Amino acid sequence: MPHASHENVDNYIGTLNEKSLHADLKKWYARPGDRLEVPIENYYIDIVRDETLIEIQTRNFSSIKKKILNLVESYPVRLVYAIAQEKWLVKLPQEEGGKPVRRKSPKRGCVTDVLNELVSFPSLMKHKNFILEILFIKEEEVRKFDKKRGWRKHGWVTEERRLLEVNRSIVFAKPEDLFSMLPHDLPEEFTTENIADALGRSRWFAQKMVYCLKKMGVIEQIVKRNRFFLYKRV
């Protein structure tokens, strides 16, 4: 069982201060016998299950990079990341007595979205103690009008996110598991442009994807042709 330490605990967000979506996911994920908010190695761990440390994240892997890199050297670590396959937007009334407006967002998250965060530590997928699990969820995002805070988004800021439902999960235990993120119809030798076209995403996203998969040892760069580097599966 991981050793708990109550001294010099950093990077702790108390249960009273954590965001609704994170708290909801932690409650959904926990099983009988799990221990919650356990102090270990100067950090607080969301869930400890037997020997495994479980961290639940809804965004921003960079904020936990140091924590994960330190813990994975001594303990099995499972990082659970939530992607919204379906999102409902709720705008709170601007005036007293008004009614909130609820509508479905046209955006649908997909498994490759995790690469936007995984760029913080892509090589970690090769570590024997690290497992990545993705939860596909249905969520509700509550927005409030605040002209000062939300000047970039026409005055609207996200007040909180709520879990409505967990649809399914995918576990990536080793780098080869991430082959599934590559489009099935890619040629044997491909470019970032091929990936972008196949996924319907930007070249910038395809470059980020290639960076991650190279660091994981899933693909390798072989030659430069015209303006583009060519890659192939390892």
C-alpha positions as CSV (number, residue, x, y, z in Angstrom):
1,M,0.0,0.0,0.0
2,P,1.4,3.5,-0.9
3,H,2.8,5.3,2.1
4,A,0.8,8.3,3.2
5,S,2.6,11.4,4.4
6,H,0.9,14.4,6.0
7,E,4.0,16.7,6.0
8,N,4.8,19.4,3.4
9,V,1.9,18.6,1.2
10,D,1.8,20.7,-2.0
11,N,-0.5,20.9,-5.0
12,Y,-3.6,20.2,-3.0
13,I,-7.0,21.4,-4.0
14,G,-9.4,20.8,-1.2
15,T,-12.6,19.1,-1.8
16,L,-14.6,22.2,-0.9
17,N,-12.8,24.2,-3.6
18,E,-12.7,21.6,-6.4
19,K,-14.8,22.2,-9.5
20,S,-18.1,20.4,-9.9
21,L,-17.1,18.2,-12.9
22,H,-14.0,17.0,-11.2
23,A,-15.9,16.2,-8.0
24,D,-18.7,14.4,-10.0
25,L,-16.1,12.3,-11.9
26,K,-14.3,11.3,-8.7
27,K,-17.6,10.3,-7.1
28,W,-18.5,8.3,-10.3
29,Y,-15.1,6.6,-10.6
30,A,-14.6,5.6,-6.9
31,R,-15.4,2.1,-5.8
32,P,-16.0,0.6,-2.3
33,G,-12.7,0.3,-0.5
34,D,-11.0,3.2,-2.4
35,R,-9.4,6.0,-0.4
36,L,-10.0,9.6,-1.5
37,E,-7.7,12.7,-1.2
38,V,-4.7,10.7,0.2
39,P,-1.5,12.5,1.0
40,I,1.5,10.8,-0.6
41,E,4.9,12.1,-1.5
42,N,4.0,15.7,-0.8
43,Y,0.9,15.5,-3.0
44,Y,-2.8,14.8,-2.5
45,I,-4.0,11.9,-4.7
46,D,-7.6,11.9,-5.9
47,I,-8.2,8.1,-5.5
48,V,-5.9,5.4,-4.1
49,R,-7.1,1.9,-5.2
50,D,-4.9,-0.9,-3.7
51,E,-1.4,0.0,-5.0
52,T,-2.6,2.3,-7.8
53,L,-2.7,6.1,-7.6
54,I,-5.6,7.5,-9.7
55,E,-5.7,11.2,-10.8
56,I,-8.7,12.6,-12.6
57,Q,-8.2,15.5,-14.9
58,T,-10.6,17.5,-17.0
59,R,-8.0,19.8,-18.7
60,N,-4.5,21.2,-18.4
61,F,-2.1,18.3,-18.0
62,S,0.7,20.9,-17.7
63,S,-0.5,21.8,-14.2
64,I,0.1,18.2,-13.0
65,K,3.2,17.4,-15.0
66,K,5.7,17.6,-12.1
67,K,3.3,15.6,-9.9
68,I,2.8,12.7,-12.4
69,L,6.5,12.5,-13.4
70,N,7.5,12.3,-9.7
71,L,4.9,9.7,-8.6
72,V,5.2,7.4,-11.6
73,E,8.8,6.5,-10.6
74,S,7.6,4.8,-7.4
75,Y,3.9,3.9,-7.9
76,P,1.5,2.7,-10.6
77,V,-0.3,5.8,-11.8
78,R,-3.6,5.9,-13.8
79,L,-4.4,9.3,-15.3
80,V,-8.2,9.6,-16.1
81,Y,-9.1,12.2,-18.6
82,A,-12.7,13.3,-19.5
83,I,-13.7,14.2,-23.1
84,A,-17.2,15.6,-23.7
85,Q,-18.8,13.7,-26.6
86,E,-22.0,15.7,-25.9
87,K,-22.2,19.1,-24.2
88,W,-25.1,21.3,-23.2
89,L,-24.6,25.0,-22.7
90,V,-26.6,26.9,-20.1
91,K,-26.5,30.7,-20.1
92,L,-27.7,32.2,-16.8
93,P,-30.0,35.2,-17.1
94,Q,-28.3,38.6,-17.1
95,E,-31.2,40.2,-15.3
96,E,-33.0,39.3,-12.1
97,G,-36.2,37.3,-12.8
98,G,-34.9,36.1,-16.2
99,K,-34.7,32.4,-17.2
100,P,-31.6,30.5,-18.2
101,V,-31.2,29.4,-21.8
102,R,-30.1,25.9,-22.5
103,R,-28.9,24.6,-25.9
104,K,-26.9,21.7,-27.2
105,S,-23.4,22.5,-28.4
106,P,-22.5,21.5,-32.0
107,K,-19.0,20.5,-30.8
108,R,-18.3,16.8,-30.2
109,G,-15.1,15.7,-28.5
110,C,-13.1,12.7,-29.9
111,V,-10.3,10.5,-28.6
112,T,-7.6,12.5,-30.4
113,D,-8.5,15.6,-28.4
114,V,-6.4,14.1,-25.5
115,L,-3.3,15.0,-27.6
116,N,-3.9,18.7,-26.9
117,E,-3.0,17.9,-23.3
118,L,-0.6,14.9,-23.8
119,V,2.0,17.1,-25.4
120,S,3.0,18.0,-21.8
121,F,4.5,14.6,-21.3
122,P,4.1,12.3,-24.3
123,S,7.1,10.1,-23.5
124,L,5.4,9.0,-20.3
125,M,3.3,6.6,-22.3
126,K,6.4,4.4,-22.5
127,H,6.7,4.2,-18.7
128,K,5.7,0.8,-17.2
129,N,3.9,2.5,-14.3
130,F,1.7,4.8,-16.4
131,I,-1.7,4.1,-17.8
132,L,-4.0,6.6,-19.5
133,E,-7.8,6.2,-19.4
134,I,-10.2,8.3,-21.4
135,L,-13.8,8.8,-20.3
136,F,-16.3,9.9,-22.9
137,I,-18.9,11.9,-21.1
138,K,-22.0,14.0,-21.5
139,E,-21.6,17.3,-19.6
140,E,-23.4,20.6,-18.9
141,E,-21.4,23.9,-19.0
142,V,-23.0,26.8,-17.1
143,R,-22.0,30.2,-18.3
144,K,-22.5,33.6,-16.6
145,F,-22.3,37.0,-18.2
146,D,-19.4,39.0,-16.8
147,K,-18.3,41.9,-19.0
148,K,-14.9,42.3,-17.3
149,R,-13.9,38.7,-17.1
150,G,-15.4,37.5,-20.4
151,W,-14.3,40.3,-22.7
152,R,-12.8,37.7,-25.1
153,K,-16.0,35.7,-25.3
154,H,-18.5,38.5,-25.7
155,G,-18.9,38.8,-21.9
156,W,-19.7,35.1,-21.2
157,V,-17.5,33.1,-18.8
158,T,-17.7,29.5,-17.7
159,E,-19.1,29.3,-14.2
160,E,-19.0,25.5,-13.8
161,R,-19.1,22.2,-15.6
162,R,-21.4,19.4,-14.5
163,L,-21.3,15.7,-15.2
164,L,-24.5,14.4,-16.8
165,E,-23.4,10.9,-17.9
166,V,-20.4,8.7,-18.6
167,N,-20.9,6.9,-21.9
168,R,-17.8,4.6,-22.1
169,S,-14.0,4.5,-21.5
170,I,-10.9,3.6,-23.4
171,V,-7.6,2.5,-21.7
172,F,-4.2,3.1,-23.2
173,A,-1.7,0.9,-21.3
174,K,1.2,1.1,-23.8
175,P,2.3,3.3,-26.7
176,E,1.1,0.7,-29.3
177,D,-2.4,1.2,-28.1
178,L,-2.4,4.7,-29.6
179,F,-2.1,3.3,-33.1
180,S,-5.9,3.6,-33.0
181,M,-5.6,7.4,-33.1
182,L,-4.0,7.3,-36.6
183,P,-6.5,7.3,-39.5
184,H,-6.9,3.8,-40.9
185,D,-6.6,4.8,-44.5
186,L,-3.2,6.5,-44.2
187,P,-0.6,5.4,-46.8
188,E,2.4,3.4,-45.5
189,E,4.5,6.6,-45.6
190,F,2.6,9.7,-44.7
191,T,2.8,13.4,-43.9
192,T,1.1,15.7,-41.4
193,E,-1.0,16.9,-44.4
194,N,-2.2,13.4,-44.9
195,I,-3.2,13.1,-41.3
196,A,-4.9,16.5,-41.3
197,D,-7.0,15.7,-44.4
198,A,-8.0,12.2,-43.1
199,L,-9.1,13.6,-39.7
200,G,-10.6,16.8,-41.0
201,R,-8.4,18.7,-38.6
202,S,-5.8,21.5,-39.0
203,R,-2.2,21.0,-40.0
204,W,-1.3,22.5,-36.6
205,F,-3.2,19.7,-34.8
206,A,-1.6,17.1,-37.1
207,Q,1.8,18.4,-36.2
208,K,1.0,18.1,-32.5
209,M,-0.2,14.6,-33.1
210,V,3.0,13.6,-34.9
211,Y,5.1,15.1,-32.1
212,C,3.3,13.1,-29.5
213,L,3.4,9.8,-31.4
214,K,7.1,10.3,-32.2
215,K,7.9,10.8,-28.5
216,M,6.0,7.7,-27.7
217,G,7.9,5.6,-30.3
218,V,4.7,4.8,-32.2
219,I,5.9,6.5,-35.5
220,E,9.2,7.6,-36.8
221,Q,10.4,10.2,-39.2
222,I,12.1,8.8,-42.3
223,V,12.9,11.4,-44.9
224,K,11.9,14.9,-46.2
225,R,10.1,15.1,-49.5
226,N,9.6,18.5,-51.0
227,R,8.3,20.6,-48.1
228,F,7.1,17.8,-45.9
229,F,8.6,15.2,-43.7
230,L,7.5,11.6,-44.2
231,Y,6.6,9.3,-41.4
232,K,5.8,5.6,-41.0
233,R,4.5,3.4,-38.2
234,V,7.1,1.7,-36.0
